[in-house]
Amino acid sequence: MRAKRLTYGFETVKAAAEHKEVFLLLAAADLSQKTRKEVRFLAEKCSIPCLLLPHSMEQIAGIIGRKTGVVGVTDQGFAAKLTLAHNETEETIL
């Protein structure tokens, strides 16, 4: 967060994604089915990879300091590293 490589909250992430500023979408494990569907649609529409995190919104709040269910990664290198780490742990992809 301090390096300003993340944006959070669905509407904020959506706006950044539509301006081609997001390279990876992250969704909390306890995100509602409706919001998951919207995130999946946004990812497909903007051709952005999307990962379902194994963390709840509360856990994400502990990590980034903000309670949110949707996070956008705005740094291409950081997004690549997160995707690689995620694939190595073989968690669920949205």
Secondary structure, 3 states (H helix, E strand, C coil): CCCCCEEECHHHHHHHHHCCCCCEEEECCCCCHHHHHHHHHHHHHHCCCEEECCCCHHHHHHHHCCCCCEEEECCHHHHHHHHHHHHHHCCCEC
